[in-house]
């Protein structure tokens, strides 16, 4: 499997004067097909759900899921030109990096005990 992240914006809500835009984070397998949704694997969950065993992303990629999520988000951030999408990627990366740092500190503390 060769996972890649696809990002797209979707306007939601019924307020035509001030529509809300959501950014969707979709993980694809670029070995399956070049066309979405034929290559769809799963949705990239929010960082707090990456730790959950209920996440399809976590089930597919196991212990490597957090590092893979950071890699996919970092790569997408460097390539993205849309301001709104880049802002959402940045939010997710920041939260994910904070969680990784906390997890690493806990791991170090547990080893020292």
Secondary structure, DSSP 8 states (H G I E B T S, - for coil): --EEEEEEEEEESS-SSS-EEEEEEEEEETTT-SSTTTTEEEE---HHHHT-TT-HHHHHHGGGHHHHHHHHHHHHHHH---HHHHHHHHHHHHHHHHHHHHHHHHHHHHHH-
